């Protein structure tokens, strides 16, 4: 009988997909290799590793196929609606195209790697009201509303959620088992807020990279 590989020895396998996370490290808390998902990134794995991110106003969808034992996480937000590229507060309008693009990339990569859309289930996190300078628009609320609406429309069951409120969150996802852990943080540090502000500015300065259709 072939001995199983210890979790600590399993390393992430990059696919080379556009937008795939590239920050690899060893997660000592869980004794596994890990991938840090930054704003605008995603990662899919069928290995016993950890996917990790820290969220403020952004949301993360952790999507898993139980039968194929494969899962992935993304980290995204809708661009500020006060800009011409995202006018209005319609989560399925122009601003929603950014979120749809992020979600579809994750789901398509899961399907490409052996998952089936009919088997997918999601756990969603984030959407905290931590970007205080957005006084006319609750960015986190729009992000949370969008991700739930997108999953409902696509027929993907939401197994659990931790959304809204005023707290940033650290989320850890185990893609093989589908287990997710979420820790609310006392407050958003300056680095997190600055990163999300830069990400929002980047989104507002460009058009959607392109439409992605689900398989």
C-alpha positions as CSV (number, residue, x, y, z in Angstrom):
1,X,0.0,0.0,0.0
2,X,1.3,3.4,-0.9
3,X,1.8,5.7,2.1
4,X,-0.2,8.9,2.1
5,X,1.7,12.2,1.8
6,X,1.8,14.2,5.0
7,X,-0.2,17.4,4.8
8,X,2.9,19.5,5.6
9,X,4.7,18.1,2.4
10,X,1.8,19.0,0.0
11,X,2.6,22.1,-2.0
12,X,0.2,24.3,-4.0
13,X,0.2,23.7,-7.8
14,X,-0.2,26.7,-9.9
15,X,-2.2,26.4,-13.2
16,X,-0.9,29.6,-14.8
17,X,-4.4,31.1,-15.1
18,X,-4.7,34.8,-15.3
19,X,-5.5,36.3,-11.9
20,X,-4.3,33.3,-10.1
21,X,-2.7,34.0,-6.7
22,X,1.1,33.7,-6.4
23,X,1.8,34.3,-2.7
24,X,2.9,30.9,-1.3
25,X,3.9,30.4,2.3
26,X,3.8,27.8,5.1
27,X,0.8,28.2,7.5
28,X,2.2,27.2,10.9
29,X,-1.2,27.4,12.6
30,X,-2.4,24.5,10.5
31,X,0.8,22.7,9.5
32,X,0.2,23.1,5.8
33,X,1.5,24.9,2.8
34,X,-0.8,27.9,2.0
35,X,-1.7,30.4,-0.7
36,X,-2.6,34.0,0.3
37,X,-5.4,35.4,-1.9
38,X,-5.0,39.2,-2.5
39,X,-7.6,41.6,-3.9
40,X,-8.5,40.6,-7.5
41,X,-7.0,37.1,-7.2
42,X,-8.3,33.5,-6.9
43,X,-6.9,30.0,-6.5
44,X,-8.2,26.5,-7.1
45,X,-6.7,23.4,-5.5
46,X,-7.3,19.7,-5.1
47,X,-4.4,19.3,-2.7
48,X,-4.5,19.4,1.1
49,X,-3.3,23.0,1.5
50,X,-4.8,26.2,2.9
51,X,-6.2,29.2,1.1
52,X,-6.1,32.3,3.2
53,X,-7.2,35.9,2.9
54,X,-8.0,39.0,4.9
55,X,-11.2,41.0,4.0
56,X,-12.5,44.4,4.7
57,X,-15.1,45.7,2.3
58,X,-14.2,43.0,-0.2
59,X,-15.9,39.6,-0.3
60,X,-14.5,36.1,-0.8
61,X,-16.4,33.2,-2.2
62,X,-15.1,29.7,-1.1
63,X,-16.6,27.2,-3.6
64,X,-16.2,23.5,-3.3
65,X,-17.2,20.3,-5.1
66,X,-17.6,17.6,-2.4
67,X,-17.5,14.7,-4.9
68,X,-14.4,15.8,-6.7
69,X,-12.7,17.1,-3.5
70,X,-11.6,20.3,-5.1
71,X,-12.2,23.9,-4.1
72,X,-11.2,27.4,-4.6
73,X,-11.4,30.9,-3.2
74,X,-11.5,34.4,-4.7
75,X,-11.3,37.9,-3.3
76,X,-13.0,40.8,-5.1
77,X,-15.1,43.9,-4.9
78,X,-17.3,46.0,-7.1
79,X,-15.8,49.3,-8.2
80,X,-17.2,52.4,-6.5
81,X,-20.6,53.3,-8.0
82,X,-19.8,57.0,-7.9
83,X,-17.7,56.6,-11.1
84,X,-18.9,56.6,-14.7
85,X,-17.7,53.0,-15.3
86,X,-20.0,51.8,-12.5
87,X,-22.9,54.3,-12.4
88,X,-25.9,53.4,-10.3
89,X,-26.4,50.9,-7.5
90,X,-27.4,47.9,-9.7
91,X,-25.3,44.8,-8.7
92,X,-26.0,43.3,-12.1
93,X,-25.2,46.4,-14.1
94,X,-21.8,47.6,-15.2
95,X,-20.3,47.4,-11.8
96,X,-21.6,43.9,-11.4
97,X,-19.6,42.8,-14.5
98,X,-16.4,43.0,-12.4
99,X,-17.9,40.7,-9.7
100,X,-19.3,38.4,-12.4
101,X,-15.9,38.2,-14.0
102,X,-14.3,37.2,-10.7
103,X,-16.9,34.6,-9.9
104,X,-16.9,33.1,-13.4
105,X,-13.1,32.8,-13.5
106,X,-13.2,30.8,-10.2
107,X,-16.1,28.6,-11.2
108,X,-14.7,27.9,-14.7
109,X,-11.4,26.9,-13.2
110,X,-13.1,24.5,-10.8
111,X,-15.0,22.9,-13.7
112,X,-11.8,22.8,-15.8
113,X,-10.0,20.9,-13.0
114,X,-12.8,18.3,-12.6
115,X,-15.6,19.9,-10.7
116,X,-19.2,19.9,-11.8
117,X,-21.4,22.9,-11.5
118,X,-24.3,20.9,-10.2
119,X,-22.2,19.7,-7.3
120,X,-20.8,23.1,-6.2
121,X,-21.6,24.8,-2.9
122,X,-20.3,28.1,-1.6
123,X,-19.4,29.7,1.7
124,X,-19.1,33.5,1.5
125,X,-17.5,36.1,3.7
126,X,-16.7,39.8,4.0
127,X,-18.5,43.0,3.0
128,X,-17.6,44.8,6.2
129,X,-18.1,48.5,6.4
130,X,-14.4,49.4,7.0
131,X,-13.7,52.0,4.3
132,X,-14.9,55.0,6.2
133,X,-14.3,57.5,3.4
134,X,-17.1,56.0,1.3
135,X,-19.8,58.0,3.0
136,X,-22.4,57.9,0.2
137,X,-22.1,54.2,-0.5
138,X,-21.7,51.1,1.6
139,X,-19.3,49.2,-0.6
140,X,-19.3,46.2,1.6
141,X,-23.1,45.9,1.4
142,X,-23.1,46.1,-2.4
143,X,-20.4,43.4,-2.5
144,X,-22.3,41.1,-0.2
145,X,-25.6,41.6,-2.0
146,X,-23.9,40.9,-5.3
147,X,-22.3,37.6,-4.4
148,X,-25.5,36.2,-2.9
149,X,-27.5,37.3,-5.9
150,X,-24.9,35.8,-8.3
151,X,-24.9,32.4,-6.6
152,X,-28.7,32.3,-6.4
153,X,-28.9,33.1,-10.1
154,X,-26.4,30.4,-11.0
155,X,-28.1,27.8,-8.7
156,X,-25.1,27.3,-6.4
157,X,-26.2,26.6,-2.8
158,X,-24.8,28.9,-0.1
159,X,-23.8,26.5,2.7
160,X,-22.8,29.3,5.1
161,X,-22.1,33.0,5.2
162,X,-20.6,35.7,7.4
163,X,-21.2,39.0,5.8
164,X,-21.7,42.7,6.6
165,X,-21.2,44.3,10.0
166,X,-18.2,46.6,10.7
167,X,-15.4,44.1,11.1
168,X,-12.6,43.0,8.9
169,X,-12.2,39.2,8.7
170,X,-9.5,36.6,8.3
171,X,-10.8,33.6,6.3
172,X,-9.1,30.2,5.9
173,X,-10.4,27.6,3.5
174,X,-9.4,24.0,3.1
175,X,-10.2,23.2,-0.6
176,X,-10.2,19.4,-0.3
177,X,-12.6,19.1,2.7
178,X,-14.6,22.3,2.1
179,X,-14.0,23.4,5.7
180,X,-13.8,27.2,6.2
181,X,-12.8,29.2,9.3
182,X,-13.6,32.9,9.7
183,X,-12.2,35.2,12.5
184,X,-13.5,38.7,12.9
185,X,-10.7,41.1,13.6
186,X,-11.0,44.0,16.1
187,X,-10.4,46.6,13.5
188,X,-9.0,47.1,10.0
189,X,-5.3,48.1,10.0
190,X,-4.0,50.9,7.8
191,X,-2.4,48.4,5.3
192,X,-5.7,46.6,4.7
193,X,-7.7,49.8,4.1
194,X,-5.0,51.2,1.8
195,X,-4.9,47.9,-0.2
196,X,-8.6,48.0,-0.8
197,X,-8.5,51.7,-1.7
198,X,-5.8,51.0,-4.2
199,X,-7.7,48.0,-5.6
200,X,-10.9,50.2,-5.9
201,X,-9.0,52.9,-7.7
202,X,-7.5,50.4,-10.1
203,X,-10.9,49.0,-10.9
204,X,-12.3,52.4,-11.6
205,X,-9.5,53.3,-13.9
206,X,-10.0,50.4,-16.3
207,X,-12.7,48.6,-18.2
208,X,-13.7,45.0,-17.5
209,X,-10.9,42.7,-18.9
210,X,-13.5,40.8,-20.8
211,X,-16.6,38.8,-20.5
212,X,-16.3,35.2,-19.2
213,X,-19.2,32.8,-19.8
214,X,-19.8,29.8,-17.5
215,X,-19.4,26.4,-19.0
